Amino acid sequence: MQQSLDGDLADIPSHYKLAGDFDETNGEQEALWRIGKSAFWVAELHIDGVEPTIVGCIGLDAYSNPDETTAELRRVVVSPNHQRQGIAIQLVNAAVTHGKSQGIQSIFLTTSSYQPAAIKMYQKLGWEVQSITEIPIRFGKIRVHKFHLDL
């Protein structure tokens, strides 16, 4: 977890090569991001009269590997209180659609046996298991699943 916080999550705009401007047309300051092949999305829940709540996020990283036609799906997270509502599917579909529009031909991701619902979701969405690696941990093993999707 610390590696993630020190890595791409430490500076999302720089890592995902996002460029931001601010717009104040409604009297409120709103960030407008220009994105390229990589992108990062945040899902918000909006209820009238209540401050928006962040309920999920996802990143598409096209710059961390040398193949310009391949990207990695990263940081797929949905708040426990908002899971099983289709948010992760919408986020994944947004990333896939964006990847296609940017000339990405394939996307890969890595998840573990600790996320069985995520594994099931990726398989349902047509992702193929590329490999499963068992890694010994203190009290057993963890299986790391690498998935692949051709666009």
C-alpha positions in Angstrom: 0.0 0.0 0.0 2.8 2.4 0.9 4.4 1.8 -2.5 1.1 2.9 -4.2 0.9 6.0 -2.0 4.5 6.9 -2.8 4.0 6.1 -6.5 1.3 7.2 -8.9 -1.1 8.3 -6.1 1.4 10.7 -4.7 1.0 13.0 -7.7 -1.9 11.8 -9.9 -1.7 14.7 -12.4 2.0 14.2 -13.1 2.0 10.4 -13.2 -1.0 10.2 -15.6 0.2 13.3 -17.5 -2.9 15.3 -16.9 -3.0 19.1 -17.4 -5.5 21.2 -15.5 -7.2 24.5 -15.9 -9.8 26.2 -13.7 -13.1 27.5 -14.8 -15.3 29.8 -12.8 -18.3 30.3 -15.1 -20.8 29.2 -12.4 -19.2 31.3 -9.7 -17.4 28.1 -8.5 -13.9 27.0 -9.2 -14.0 23.8 -11.1 -11.0 21.8 -12.4 -11.1 20.9 -16.1 -8.5 18.3 -17.1 -7.1 17.7 -20.5 -6.2 14.1 -20.9 -4.1 12.1 -23.3 -3.6 8.3 -23.5 -3.5 8.0 -19.7 -6.3 9.2 -17.5 -7.7 9.0 -14.0 -11.4 9.1 -13.1 -13.1 9.8 -9.8 -16.8 8.7 -9.3 -18.9 11.0 -7.2 -22.3 10.5 -5.6 -24.4 13.7 -5.9 -27.5 14.1 -3.7 -29.4 17.4 -3.7 -28.4 19.6 -0.8 -25.5 17.4 0.2 -21.8 17.8 -0.6 -20.7 15.3 -3.3 -19.1 12.2 -2.0 -16.2 10.3 -3.7 -17.3 6.7 -4.1 -14.7 5.3 -6.5 -11.7 5.8 -8.8 -9.8 4.2 -11.6 -6.6 5.0 -13.5 -5.5 4.0 -17.1 -1.7 4.2 -17.3 -0.4 4.2 -20.8 3.1 5.5 -20.0 4.5 3.0 -17.5 5.5 0.4 -20.2 7.4 0.9 -23.5 4.6 -0.4 -25.8 2.5 2.6 -26.8 -0.5 0.4 -27.8 -0.8 -1.2 -24.3 -2.0 0.4 -21.1 -2.4 -0.8 -17.5 -5.7 -0.5 -15.6 -4.8 0.7 -12.1 -6.4 1.8 -8.8 -9.9 0.4 -9.4 -11.5 1.2 -6.0 -15.1 1.5 -5.0 -16.1 2.5 -1.5 -17.4 -0.5 0.5 -20.7 1.3 1.1 -21.2 1.7 -2.6 -20.1 -1.7 -4.0 -22.4 -3.9 -6.1 -24.1 -0.9 -7.6 -22.4 -1.0 -11.0 -19.9 1.8 -10.2 -16.8 -0.3 -10.9 -18.3 -1.6 -14.2 -19.0 2.0 -15.3 -15.4 3.1 -14.4 -13.9 0.1 -16.2 -16.1 0.8 -19.3 -15.0 4.5 -19.2 -11.4 3.5 -19.2 -11.8 1.0 -22.0 -13.8 3.5 -24.1 -11.1 6.1 -23.5 -8.3 3.6 -24.4 -10.0 2.7 -27.7 -10.3 6.4 -28.6 -6.6 6.9 -27.9 -5.4 4.0 -30.1 -4.7 1.7 -27.2 -5.0 -1.9 -28.5 -4.8 -3.9 -25.2 -5.1 -3.2 -21.5 -3.8 -5.4 -18.7 -4.4 -5.4 -14.9 -3.3 -7.2 -11.9 -5.5 -8.2 -8.9 -5.3 -10.8 -6.2 -7.3 -13.7 -4.7 -8.2 -11.2 -2.0 -10.6 -9.6 -4.4 -12.8 -12.4 -5.6 -15.7 -10.1 -6.6 -13.3 -8.1 -8.8 -12.0 -11.3 -10.5 -15.6 -12.3 -11.2 -16.4 -8.8 -12.6 -13.4 -8.8 -15.0 -14.2 -12.2 -16.3 -17.9 -11.2 -16.8 -16.6 -8.1 -18.8 -14.6 -10.3 -21.1 -11.1 -10.0 -19.6 -9.0 -13.1 -20.0 -6.7 -14.5 -17.4 -3.1 -14.2 -18.7 -1.4 -15.8 -15.7 -1.9 -16.7 -12.1 1.1 -16.6 -9.8 1.2 -17.9 -6.2 3.2 -15.8 -3.8 4.0 -17.2 -0.4 3.0 -15.0 2.5 3.4 -15.4 6.3 0.4 -17.7 6.8 -0.3 -19.1 3.4 -0.3 -18.0 -0.2 -1.8 -15.2 -2.3 -2.7 -15.8 -5.9 -1.9 -12.8 -8.2 -4.1 -12.8 -11.3 -2.9 -10.9 -14.4 -5.8 -10.1 -16.8 -5.7 -8.9 -20.4 -8.3 -7.3 -22.7 -7.8 -6.8 -26.4 -9.7 -3.7 -27.6 
